[in-house]
Amino acid sequence: MLFLRSAAFNLVFYAMSVVIVIAATPCLVLPRRFTLYAMEAWSHLTLWLLRVIAGTSYEVRGELPRGGVLVASKHQSMWDTIVMTAILKDPAMVLKRELLWIPFYGWYAQKARMIAIDRGAAAAAIRRLVSQGKAAVAEGRPVVIFPEGTRSAPGSKLEYKPGVAALYRQLGVECVPAAVNSGLFWARRGFTRRPGTILLEFLPPIPAGLDRKTFMAELETRIETATAKLVEEAGGPH
């Protein structure tokens, strides 16, 4: 049954995605808000299909970040980016520059003014990250970054990259850590979509103004501790 439900969801999900990205192509030459509507609709529809077909729902805990703040989230699954687009107002998500090369996805990401960085450009990438982050915050948009830079499996932890510290220091805004256990249900690499409830928790914000070392230690401790609890609450890695 798990295989059949996963197969059905994947089939419908990818078919739906193709239809929407093609049908919404005119949004790319219309005002930016139309692209945002299309991306939000796709995200909400994906979450609905996941619940109806695969039996995977979700619960958001804590206070939703609003306005120009920095959101630093654990990243275990593609689901994380989908839900952020659905529940946050016009988020500016930090993503790898290579994703902009993907037809349609990259076009929509650029139109939505996501923040793409070249991780091989070192200092130049940090400067670009900060510049675009400041522009987003000035517009009242939350800046969403995944500090590890890529997805990590439940129960594992990767090194936190310096980009999150640079944003925190230069933007001068509070940082809202977020924990998630999505990798238990929508694996970073895998076919199955397991039934259950994905938990996403926004933690109390870290105030602006801490020094780099203190901030990074506090951020990592909060995210990893809360994530471990969410993973354990869901029964641990399958």
Buried (B, 14 or more C-beta within 10 A) or exposed (E): EEEEBBBBBBEBBEEBBEEBBEEBEEBBEEEEEBBBEBBBEBBBBBBEBBBEBBBBBBEBEBEEBEEBBBBBBBBBBBBBBBBBBBBBEBBBBBBEBEEBEEEBBBBBBEBBBBBBBEEEEEEEBBBBBBEBBBBBBEEEBBBBBBBBBEBBBBBEBBEBBBBBBBBBBBBEBBBBBBBBBBBBBBBBEEEBBBBBBBBBBBBEBBEBEBEEEEBBEBBBEBBBEBBBBBBEEBEEEE
